[in-house]
Amino acid sequence: METVLKIEKVVHRGLGLGRLDGKVWLVPFTAPFDVVRARAKEIKKGYIEGELLSILEPSPLRVEPKCPYYGRCGGCHLQHINERSQPDVKAQIVKEAFERAGLRDVEVSEIVSQSPWHYRHRASLHCANGVTGFYEMGSHKICEVSSCKICVPKINDAIQTLKETLKDVPRADVEVSVDAKAQVFIVLRTDFPGAKKVAQTLFAKGAGRCVVIEHPSGRRTKIGNPDLCLKTWDENGTEIEVVVFPTVFFQVNMGLNRTLVETVLKMLSPYCGKTVFEGYCGAGNFTVGLAKGGAKVVGVDTARDALEGLDEALKKLGLDADLIIGDVAQVAQDFAKNRRTFDLVLLDPPRQGVHKALKDIGKFGAQRIVMVSCEVSTLARDVRFLCGFGYKVKRVVAIDMFPQTFHVETVCLLEVV
Ligand SMILES: C[S@@+](CC[C@H](N)C(=O)[O-])C[C@H]1O[C@@H](n2cnc3c(N)ncnc32)[C@H](O)[C@@H]1O
């Protein structure tokens, strides 16, 4: 089935929405005001997933995508929309996600953006039988690339060396990170017998300060110095260093991370002397500032390496926090059972969101909860759930930490009504 559609807006997953005969069509790579010819790919419950055939009348927001792999590589979804308009498109995506979750009166009070290109400090590449690149859109097929326009230049240098060095490797997943001191780290996830030799060659070629092999069993081999340096800030803007192992999570847009930290600390303020439950604290991007500002933080994360780095950084500053290695849901359940209470709650979960743990976190009696998320659909679901405990959304700030993609970092403040 083919049709002509006028695109009204861009919704979740970066898809353009058009309507025809009371039916909603979602078509990738379209922009608001485009008139397009589309073909139905799949009839879903409530909408038709379309495929773009041709653009009949281009939207004034349209630009020529800069990347030669755009449309095939799965990394970017919005390069065809000009950089000035992308933040507004994302603010709309956030608002709609809240509406779909039944929260109609939530407004995005601020959308912050910065450099739209060369901002990513970490890239996850895949390599198989001489092909190195990113996964294609919606598949595990590798789209071979020689550089990436949203990654920092040092990642692109590393891609060149990886392509030469990994050409005989049957299969490896590769993570390249560039830390706050512009040092490069490579993690090879593979189990083929010659992996160590390849890692040594990469190190000898100067591809990274450290090359780590992470075997499927969890065993690790490291060559070089694994101290990856992250930066965070306290409420006065004082910079603080946290040193972690190269496999630890960090915010890939280091340029906008300061805005993220400032936004979160401001929403939780005043926190001096207050008890804070911080779920998914990682290497302490927010924990350090909270502890430095006098909060009594309980930080929970499953990543032992991240908490070790955080513990070290706190010790250097003469600070303390209660750091628990564990699952947030399990810890929250134990705390709720023991009727433990907190003044404030901060949650920064992975894409799946917090979900089940909220039934216990909601019992902590916190006056304010700040939620941070890069996946607005699960954020909206979780916020809606918290509203059932008597919380109301007070402020939503969207930070465009992932330009050219549909992802957006959203920070949401909830208060007891
Ligand atoms: C989005 S990151 C946030 C980390 C940190 N707040 C930051 O800004 O760098 C999510 C964190 O959740 C942790 N994590 C994932 N699932 C978890 C779980 N079930 N319980 C506790 N931590 C978890 C990961 O190890 C990771 O550090």
Ligand as a Chemical Component Dictionary entry (heavy atoms), coordinates in Angstrom:
data_LIG
# 
_chem_comp.id                   LIG 
_chem_comp.type                 NON-POLYMER 
_chem_comp.pdbx_formal_charge   0 
_chem_comp.three_letter_code    LIG 
# 
loop_
_chem_comp_atom.comp_id 
_chem_comp_atom.atom_id 
_chem_comp_atom.alt_atom_id 
_chem_comp_atom.type_symbol 
_chem_comp_atom.charge 
_chem_comp_atom.model_Cartn_x 
_chem_comp_atom.model_Cartn_y 
_chem_comp_atom.model_Cartn_z 
_chem_comp_atom.pdbx_ordinal 
LIG C1  C1  C 0  22.685 6.020  33.031 1  
LIG S1  S1  S 1  23.962 5.362  34.052 2  
LIG C2  C2  C 0  24.105 6.656  35.239 3  
LIG C3  C3  C 0  25.387 6.714  36.008 4  
LIG C4  C4  C 0  25.700 8.056  36.684 5  
LIG N1  N1  N 0  24.579 8.599  37.380 6  
LIG C5  C5  C 0  26.271 9.050  35.698 7  
LIG O1  O1  O 0  25.680 10.128 35.475 8  
LIG O2  O2  O -1 27.366 8.789  35.148 9  
LIG C6  C6  C 0  23.138 4.058  34.818 10 
LIG C7  C7  C 0  23.892 3.320  35.885 11 
LIG O3  O3  O 0  23.009 2.313  36.411 12 
LIG C8  C8  C 0  23.757 1.171  36.773 13 
LIG N2  N2  N 0  22.760 0.076  36.845 14 
LIG C9  C9  C 0  22.130 -0.557 35.826 15 
LIG N3  N3  N 0  21.197 -1.389 36.312 16 
LIG C10 C10 C 0  21.218 -1.287 37.668 17 
LIG C11 C11 C 0  20.483 -1.882 38.724 18 
LIG N4  N4  N 0  19.508 -2.752 38.477 19 
LIG N5  N5  N 0  20.755 -1.514 39.987 20 
LIG C12 C12 C 0  21.758 -0.632 40.249 21 
LIG N6  N6  N 0  22.491 -0.028 39.287 22 
LIG C13 C13 C 0  22.227 -0.348 38.018 23 
LIG C14 C14 C 0  24.849 1.085  35.737 24 
LIG O4  O4  O 0  25.957 0.392  36.248 25 
LIG C15 C15 C 0  25.158 2.577  35.482 26 
LIG O5  O5  O 0  26.206 3.019  36.311 27 
# 
loop_
_chem_comp_bond.comp_id 
_chem_comp_bond.atom_id_1 
_chem_comp_bond.atom_id_2 
_chem_comp_bond.value_order 
_chem_comp_bond.pdbx_ordinal 
LIG C1  S1  SING 1  
LIG S1  C2  SING 2  
LIG S1  C6  SING 3  
LIG C2  C3  SING 4  
LIG C3  C4  SING 5  
LIG C4  N1  SING 6  
LIG C4  C5  SING 7  
LIG C5  O1  DOUB 8  
LIG C5  O2  SING 9  
LIG C6  C7  SING 10 
LIG C7  O3  SING 11 
LIG C7  C15 SING 12 
LIG O3  C8  SING 13 
LIG C8  N2  SING 14 
LIG C8  C14 SING 15 
LIG N2  C9  SING 16 
LIG N2  C13 SING 17 
LIG C9  N3  DOUB 18 
LIG N3  C10 SING 19 
LIG C10 C11 SING 20 
LIG C10 C13 DOUB 21 
LIG C11 N4  SING 22 
LIG C11 N5  DOUB 23 
LIG N5  C12 SING 24 
LIG C12 N6  DOUB 25 
LIG N6  C13 SING 26 
LIG C14 O4  SING 27 
LIG C14 C15 SING 28 
LIG C15 O5  SING 29 
# 
